[in-house]
Amino acid sequence: MIEVGAPAPDFTLGSDTGEQISLADLRGKQVVLYFYPKDDTPGCTVQALGIRDAWKEFQDRGAVVLGVSPDDEASHAKFRETYDLPFTLLADTDHRVSEAFGVWGEKSFAGKTYMGVERSTFVIDADGTIAKVFRKVKPAEHADQVLEALRG
C-alpha cells in the first residue's frame, strides 16, 4: 500500500491519443493520478465531469491530471470525446500500474465478487513523491477534495 511520503512507482502507459506517457517524464510538475473502474459508467462519468468542470482551477494550480482504468485506448478515446474531457486517460489493461499503486483488488457488487480498481487518487509532487492519497473516492466530491489538496 502506497502512502504519503513514498516515491511514486514509475510507469509508462498508452493514452487515449495513442501516445506513451511516462510518470518520469512529468518530474517537475504536480501530477493528479486518479484510478477509476470503467469508462462511461455512472460514477466514473460523474468523477470525470467534476474534473472537467473545474479544469481551469486544476490548470491554475499547474497540475497534470491523468485518469487510469483497465479500459483500452480506444475506449478512453471515445469516453474523452463523448464528454469533452480536457485531460489524458491512460490504459492499464493488464492492471500492472493499478497493482503497483495498491488499488487493484477484490470488490463485490450485487452479491458477486470480482477483481477491479478501487477508486483512488494520488497527488504526486514535482519530485515524484506521494503528497496526498485519497482512497474509496466519492465521485461527486472528488474534484473539490483534490483541488483542496493542491492548494496545500
N, C-alpha and C positions, 0 to 999 in steps of 0.2 A: 504494500500500500504506500503510495507516494504522499508525502506530507510537506508542509511548508518548510522551506529551507533546503530541501533536497534539490539536486540538479535534475532538470527535466530530461527524460530519456530522449536522445536524438532519434530522428526518423526521417524517412523520405517516402512520400505517398503521391499517387496520381491525383490530379484535381479535376474538377468539373470542366476545365478548359483544355485538359489533356497535358498540362504541364506537370512536371515533377516538382514538388515542394518539399524542401528540407528545413527542419527546425533550425539547424545550424546556420543556414543562410539568413536567418532572421535575427541573429545576435545583434544587439544594439537597439532593438525595438522591443516594446512590450507586446506580448502575444496573449490573446484570449483563445485558448484551445478548448472548444466545447464538444463533448461527445453526446450524441443523441441516437436513439434506436433506429429510426427509419424515416426516409424521405416521405413527404406528403401524407403524413398521418396527423391526426388532430393535435396532439400535444407537441409534436415536433414542428408543426407548422406555426402554432402559437409562439413557440420559442423563437423560431427564425424571424417571424414578423416583428416580434418585440425588438430584436436587434436591428432589423431593417429600419423600423420606425424611429429608433434612437441613433441611427447611423452617424449623424453629424456629431453627436456627443462622443461617440467612440473615436471618430476621426480627430476631434478636438483634443483628445487625450493621447493621440498618437498610437493607438492600439491597432495591431493587426489581428483580425478576427478570422479564425479557422474553425469550421464545423467539420466534425468527423463522424462518419457512420459506416456500417458494414456494406452499404449500398455501393454499386459500381459508379464509374464516372458518368455513364450515360444517364443513369437515374438522377445523379446530382445535377447534371446539366439541365434536365427537364425541370427539376424542383426549383433550381435557381431562376430559370427563365419564367416559369409559371408565376412566381411570387416576386420577381424583380429583386432578388437578393443581391446586395452590393458586396458581399464577402465571399471568400473562397470556401468550397466544400471539398473535403478530401475523402477518398475511397479507401477504407480499411477492410477490404473484402476478406482477408484472412485473419482479421481481428488481432493481428500481431501488436499494433500500437495500442489498441484498447487493453490488451493484456499487460503491456509494459506499464501503462498508467493505472492498472488495477481496477478498471471499470468493466471488464468482461466477466460475467459470472452467471450463476443460476438465477433465474427470475421465475415468477409464477403469475399466471393470469387465467381467470375462469377455471380454476382448479387444475390447470396443467402447468408443469414446469418445463422450462427450456433455457437454453443459453442465449444471452444477449447483453446489450450495453446498458449499464446503469447510467442514467442521465447525470452527467458530471461535467464540471468546468474547472479548468486550471488557468490561473493568471500567472504568466511566466515573465519575469523581469528581463531587463536588457542584457543581463549577464547569463541568462539561461537557467535561473534558479526559480523554483516554485515559490511565488509570493502569496498566493491565496488558492484555497481548494474549496469548491462547492460540490457536495455530494447530494444525491437524491434531489436534484433541482426541480423546483416547481416552474413549469414553462412560463406562466403568466408573470411571474416575479423576476425571472432570470435577468433580463436586460438591466433593470434598475439595481439589482444586487451587484452585478458585475461593474456597472458604472460607479457605484459607491466604492467598491474596492479599488478601482482605477484612480479615484480621487485621492486615495492614500490616506 
